[in-house]
Amino acid sequence: MTQVPAIAAPTVTRLPAGSRGAVLVRGSHGGLVGGDPAMALRVDGIVSAINAAAATLGARVGDRARDVLLAWTRLANRG
C-alpha cells in the first residue's frame, strides 16, 4: 500500500506546504479539549468536510473523526 499523508484539521484555510494529494478531513469539534483543537477533533470531532482522497478511503461527512482516523490506521497497518 502506498503511504499517503493524512491531515485531520479543525480548519483547512491553510494547509502545510507539500500537502497536495494528501487525505484531508476537516472536523467540527464544538469545544476545545484542553484548549487543543487537534485533540478535540480526534476525541469528539465530527467530519464536516472531506476531499476526494478521503472519500476514496471511506470517510463520509457526519462520521466521527476518531472512527475515521482509527480505520485509516488499521488500513495502513495492514499495508
Backbone as a ProteinNet text record, in pm:
[ID]
protein_1_A
[PRIMARY]
MTQVPAIAAPTVTRLPAGSRGAVLVRGSHGGLVGGDPAMALRVDGIVSAINAAAATLGARVGDRARDVLLAWTRLANRG
[TERTIARY]
84.2	0	88.8	60.9	136.4	102.4	203.2	180.4	137.5	25.7	-27.2	-41.3	6.6	-10.6	-158.4	-192.9	-330.3	-328.7	-421.8	-430.7	-570	-577.1	-703.5	-689.2	-773.9	-757.3	-890.8	-889.6	-1011.6	-1047.4	-952.7	-977.3	-888	-928.8	-847.7	-812.1	-814.3	-780.4	-633.8	-548.9	-406.1	-358	-306.6	-251	-99.9	-30.2	115.2	163.5	276.5	337	359.8	339.3	360.4	244.6	128.4	15.5	-75.2	-39.5	-120.8	-127.5	-247.6	-267	-287.4	-274.2	-294.5	-442.2	-468.2	-604.6	-638.9	-753.2	-788.5	-926.5	-935.2	-1062.7	-1066.5	-1174.6	-1194.7	-1309.8	-1291.3	-1395.2	-1448	-1563.9	-1623.8	-1609	-1541.5	-1516	-1605.5	-1676.9	-1775.2	-1719.6	-1607.9	-1543.4	-1402	-1317.1	-1176.9	-1147.1	-1088.7	-1043	-907.5	-900.6	-774.1	-715.4	-799.1	-750.5	-672.7	-685	-609.1	-705.5	-718.3	-814.5	-787.4	-661.6	-631.2	-680	-659.4	-706.6	-859.2	-922.3	-1068.7	-1124	-1059.9	-1104.2	-1091.9	-980.4	-960.1	-1053.8	-1084.1	-1163.1	-1312.1	-1367.3	-1512.6	-1555.9	-1465.8	-1498.3	-1587.6	-1663	-1748.1	-1694.7	-1677.2	-1626	-1726.8	-1680.5	-1770.7	-1734.1	-1617	-1576.5	-1466	-1463.1	-1358.6	-1316.5	-1198.9	-1159.7	-1178.5	-1151.2	-1173.6	-1090.6	-968.3	-882.7	-942.2	-997.5	-1060.1	-1185.4	-1263.4	-1384.6	-1349.2	-1241.7	-1197	-1162.4	-1113.1	-1077	-1193.3	-1313.7	-1432.2	-1483.5	-1418.6	-1467.1	-1594.6	-1685	-1810.4	-1839.6	-1896.5	-1939.9	-2040.7	-2024.2	-2111.2	-2049	-1942.5	-1871.8	-1801.3	-1778.2	-1692.7	-1548.7	-1477.9	-1340	-1253.3	-1275.7	-1197	-1212.3	-1334.9	-1359	-1288.4	-1292	-1225.8	-1075.2	-1016.2	-871.6	-829.3	-908.3	-876.6	-885.2	-986.2	-999.6	-880.1	-835.8	-720.6	-593.7	-580.6	-464	-462.2	-578.4	-586.4	-549.4	-598.5	-563.7	-413.2	-352.5	-208.2	-129.3	-175.6	-104.4	-117.4	-223.3	-239.8	-147	-115.4	-36.6	49.8
-117.4	0	123.8	217.8	342	429.7	483.7	574.4	710.6	761.2	891.8	972.9	1098.2	1179	1198.6	1195.4	1221.9	1342.8	1433.7	1555.1	1560.6	1570.9	1596	1734.1	1825.2	1963.7	2027.2	2121.3	2192.6	2295.7	2332.9	2427.3	2392	2428.2	2397.4	2523.5	2636.8	2759.5	2761.7	2699.5	2690.3	2549.5	2486.8	2353.2	2360.1	2265	2264.7	2255	2316.7	2305.4	2158.1	2120.2	1981.8	1889.4	1944.9	1859.8	1823.9	1866.3	1829.7	1677.2	1625.7	1481.8	1412.6	1486.8	1427	1399.3	1303	1275.2	1380.8	1444.8	1556.2	1537.4	1553.9	1554.9	1681.5	1756	1873.1	1839.4	1865.9	1830.6	1950	1932	2029.8	1974.2	2047.8	1993.9	2053.7	2159.3	2213.4	2272.7	2231.2	2281.6	2228.5	2296.1	2256.1	2171.4	2056.5	1971.9	2024.6	2078.4	2130.8	2241.5	2311.9	2420.7	2372.8	2246.7	2187.6	2144.2	2224.2	2189.5	2055.4	2017.9	1888.8	1774	1786.1	1682.6	1678.6	1794.6	1799.7	1729.5	1749.7	1684.5	1533.2	1485.9	1341	1279	1351.5	1295.3	1294.3	1408.9	1414.9	1487.9	1499.6	1571.7	1492.3	1564.9	1508.3	1558.2	1469.5	1507.7	1601.3	1720.2	1817.6	1847.3	1803.7	1820.1	1720.2	1669.9	1576.7	1610.3	1563.1	1575.7	1439.5	1434.9	1312.5	1195.9	1222.5	1115.3	1054.3	1137.2	1086.9	1006.3	1052.9	980.2	842.6	835.9	708.6	608.4	659.5	573	550.7	594.9	562.2	667.4	782.1	887.6	949	983.6	1047.4	1162.3	1268.7	1379.3	1323.6	1360.5	1311.4	1199.2	1135.7	1031.8	1094.2	1013.1	1058	1057.1	1168.1	1178.8	1068.5	1038.2	934	800	766.1	639.1	634.2	746.1	753.5	736	808.2	800.2	660.5	596.8	459.3	361.9	377.5	290.6	307.1	430.6	453.9	397	403.8	345.2	194.3	132	-12.8	-46.3	34.6	13.4	22.9	125.5	146.9	31.8	-19.8	-129.1	-261.6	-275.9	-397.5	-395.5	-270.5	-239.9	-342.9
0	0	0	-86.5	-93	25.9	90.4	202.8	150.5	200.1	162	288.9	289.1	409.7	440.6	568	611.8	704.2	682	762.5	823.6	955.2	1025	1086.5	1047.4	1089.8	1124.3	1221.5	1253.9	1147.5	1065.2	956.5	839	720.4	603.3	525.9	593	522.6	484.1	563.4	531.7	560	457.6	473.7	462.8	521.4	512.9	368.2	340.7	207.8	177.7	54.5	15.1	47.9	81.3	118.9	1.6	-119.7	-236.4	-246.9	-265.7	-275.3	-141.9	-32.4	99.4	123.1	207	251.1	355.3	338.9	426.8	485.9	616.3	687.6	771.4	756.6	842.1	933.5	1061.2	1156.9	1232.7	1287	1376.7	1516.9	1605.3	1738.6	1845.2	1816.1	1908.4	2035.7	2079.9	2200.1	2203.4	2273.2	2275.6	2398.3	2376.5	2485.8	2529	2647.7	2698.3	2613	2536.5	2452.4	2331.1	2295.7	2185.5	2075	1966	1861.8	1794.4	1776.6	1713.7	1802.2	1932.9	2025.6	2027.3	2026.4	2026.3	1902.8	1789.2	1666	1678.3	1732.7	1746.3	1849.7	1957	2066.4	2035.6	1994.5	1978.2	1852.3	1756.3	1633.4	1539.7	1461.2	1357.1	1223.2	1127.6	996.1	929.6	892.9	830.5	686	641.7	501.4	472.1	349.2	307.6	165.1	127.2	-13.1	-81.2	-209.8	-287.6	-234.7	-192.7	-140.9	-14.7	73.2	195.9	163.3	66.5	26.4	-29.2	-106.2	-162.8	-52.7	59.9	172.2	268.9	231.3	309.3	404.8	414.2	504	448	536.7	497.7	593.8	541.1	626.2	726.1	852.4	959.5	1040.8	987.9	1063.3	1183.1	1285.9	1396.2	1345.5	1363.3	1315.4	1375.2	1500.5	1567.3	1495.7	1457.6	1388.8	1253.6	1180.9	1050.2	1066.8	1161.7	1182	1226.7	1312.7	1354.6	1237.5	1153	1035.4	942.8	923.7	836.5	897.2	1028.6	1095	1072.5	1083.4	1059.4	915	819.8	678.4	657.6	715.4	698.6	759.7	872.5	939.7	865.7	786.1	705.1	584.8	536.7	420.1	369.4
[MASK]
+++++++++++++++++++++++++++++++++++++++++++++++++++++++++++++++++++++++++++++++

